[in-house]
Amino acid sequence: MERTVIYLMLIFVGTVAHKPSSPRPDRLMIRMYQLIDIVDQLKNYVNDLDSEFLPAPQDVKECCEQSAFSCFQKAKLKAADTGENGKIIKGFIKQMKRKLPHTKAGQRERQNLICPSCDSYEKKPPKEFLESLKSLLQKMIHQHLS
């Protein structure tokens, strides 16, 4: 009888003491979803963007996604004017240029120096540039989730 009570108390204490760790939000995923939102916002202002063609990576290998994303960040996307829309666009571009949180995949990629340079990608108008960026971000999210 005493053993049963002791076992029950141990089980009770074990279940009460064990609290599941709350899942910490994945910073990379949050950042990529924010970036998709920013790209969608910039698409609303596509007519207010400078019409200069920009290198837009497409059909990027999984090992080169971070490198391709940095090419998008380095591109000279800018507003055509300095009016109210120009200020809004500058704000979105500034947010877009923030670095992604570090990941193990990103560290592995840095060791793999076989990715194409930014200059090697075909240059596209701003609308297609933004569509390519969104496509890359969606691909990165999909890869991260699988």
MARDORO-788935 format. One record per atom (N, C-alpha, C): x, z, y; residue in one letter. Coordinates in steps of 0.1 Angstrom, whole numbers, plus 5000, padded with zeros to 4 digits. Layout:
N
XZYA;...
# end
This chain:
146
500850004988M;500050005000M;500950005013M;501950095013E;502850095024E;503549965026E;503949905015R;504649775016R;503749665022R;502449665018T;501549575023T;501349585038T;501249715043V;501149735057V;502349695065V;503549725059I;504749685065I;504849525066I;504549455055Y;504549315055Y;503649255066Y;502449315066L;501449265076L;501949285090L;502549405092M;503049435106M;504249335109M;505049305100L;506149205102L;505649075105L;504549035098I;503948905100I;503348895114I;502649005117F;502049015131F;503049005142F;504049085141V;505149095151V;505848955152V;506048895140G;506648765140G;505848655147G;504548655145T;503748555152T;503548585166T;503548715170V;503348745184V;504648715192V;505748755186A;507048735192A;507448585193A;506948505184H;507348365185H;506348295194H;506848255205K;505948175214K;506548035215K;505747935214P;506347805215P;506947775228P;508047705228S;508747675241S;507847565247S;507647585260S;506847485267S;507647355269S;507047245266P;507847115266P;508147085281P;509447075283R;509947045297R;509746895299R;509146865311P;508946715313P;510246635313P;510146525308D;511346435307D;511546375321D;512646415327R;512946365341R;513046215342R;513746155332L;513946015332L;512545945332L;511645985323M;510345925322M;509545935335M;509646055341I;508946075354I;509445985364I;510845975365R;511445885375R;511045735373R;511045695360M;510745555358M;509245525361M;508345615359Y;506945595363Y;506845595378Y;507645675385Q;507645675399Q;508145535404Q;509145485398L;509745355402L;508745245400L;507945245389I;506945145387I;505845155398I;505545275402D;504645295413D;505145235426D;506445255429I;507145205441I;507045055440I;507444995429V;507344845428V;505944795430V;504944865425D;503544815428D;503244825443D;503744935449Q;503544945464Q;504244835471Q;505444805467L;506244695474L;505544565472L;504944545461K;504244415458K;503144395469K;502544505474N;501544495484N;502044445497N;503344455499Y;504044415511Y;504944295509Y;504744225498V;505644115495V;505744005506V;504643985514N;504743895525N;505543945536N;505844075537D;506644135547D;508044155544D;508444105532L;509844115527L;510643995531L;511944015533D;512843905537D;512743805525D;512743675528S;512543575517S;513843535510S;514943615512E;516143585506E;516043605491E;516643505483F;516543515468F;517543625464F;517043695453L;517843815448L;518043795433L;519243845428P;519443845414P;518443925406P;517843865397A;516743935389A;517043935374A;517644035369P;517944035354P;516744015346P;516743935336Q;515643905327Q;516243905313Q;515443935303D;515843925289D;517044005287D;517044135292V;518244225291V;518244285277V;519444295272K;519744365259K;519444515261K;519044575251E;518844725252E;520044795257E;521244755252C;522444825256C;522844805271C;522244705277C;522544675291C;521444705301C;520444785297E;519344815306E;519744895318E;520544995316Q;521045075328Q;521844985338Q;522644895332S;523444805341S;522544715348S;521544655342A;520644565348A;519844645359A;519444765356F;518744845366F;519544865378F;520844895376S;521744915388S;521844785396S;521744665389C;521744535397C;520544525406C;519444575401F;518244575409F;518444665421F;519044775419Q;519244875430Q;520244825440Q;521244745436K;522244695445K;521744575453K;520644505448A;520144385455A;519744425470A;519944325478K;519644345492K;518244315496K;517344385489L;515944375493L;515644445506L;515044375515K;514844435529K;513544375535K;513144445545A;511944405552A;512244285562A;511344195564A;511544085573A;511444125587A;510744225590D;510644275604D;510844425605D;510944475617T;511144625619T;509944695623T;508744635622G;507544695627G;507144815617G;505844845618E;505344955610E;505444935595E;505144805591N;505344775577N;506844775573N;507644745582G;509144745579G;509644885576G;509044985583K;509445125581K;508945165567K;507745125564I;507145165551I;508045105540I;508344975541I;509144905531I;510544975530I;511145015541K;512445075541K;512345205533K;511245285535G;511045405527G;511045385512G;510245275508F;510145245494F;511445205488F;512245125496I;513545075491I;514445195490I;514445285499K;515345405498K;514945485486K;513745505483Q;513345575470Q;513745495458Q;513645365458M;514045285447M;515545295444M;516345315454K;517845315452K;518345455447K;517445555446R;517945685440R;518345665426R;519345735422K;519845715408K;518845775398K;518945715386L;518145775375L;518845895369L;518045995364P;518746105357P;519646055346P;520646135343H;521646095332H;520946105319H;521346015310T;520846015296T;522045985287T;521846025274K;522945995264K;523045845263K;521945775263A;522045625262A;522845565273A;522645615285G;523445565297G;524945595295G;525245705289Q;526645735287Q;527245645277Q;526545615266R;526945515256R;527145375262R;526245345271E;526345205277E;527545195286E;527945305293R;529145295301R;530445265293R;530445315280Q;531545285272Q;531545135267Q;530345075267N;530144935263N;530244845275N;531344785278L;531544705290L;531244565288L;530244525280I;529944385277I;528744335285I;528244415293C;527044365301C;527444265312C;526544175315P;526844075325P;526844135339P;527644075348S;527744125361S;526444085369S;526144155380C;524944125388C;524943985393C;526043925396D;526143795402D;525743685392D;525843715379S;525543615368S;524043595366S;523243685371Y;521743665370Y;521143565379Y;520143495375E;519443395383E;518843465395E;518943405407K;518343455419K;516843415420K;516043505424K;514543475425K;514043525438K;512843475442P;512243525454P;511743675452P;511543745463P;511143885462P;510043915452P;508943835452K;507843865443K;508243865428K;509043765424E;509543755411E;510543865408E;511343895418F;512344005417F;511644135413F;510544165420L;509744285418L;509144285404L;508644165400E;507944155387E;509044175376E;510244125378S;511244145368S;511744295367S;511744355379L;512144495379L;511044575372L;509844555374K;508744625368K;508844605352K;509044485349S;509144445334S;510344525328S;511444535335L;512644605329L;512244755328L;511644815338L;511244955338L;510344985326L;509344895324Q;508444915313Q;509144905299Q;510044815299K;510844795286K;511644925284K;512244975295M;513045105293M;512145215289M;510945225294I;510045335290I;509745315276I;509445195272H;509045175258H;510245215248H;511445175252Q;512645205244Q;512845355243Q;512545425254H;512745565255H;511745645246H;510545595246L;509445655238L;509645635223L;510245525219S;510345495205S;511645545199S;
# end
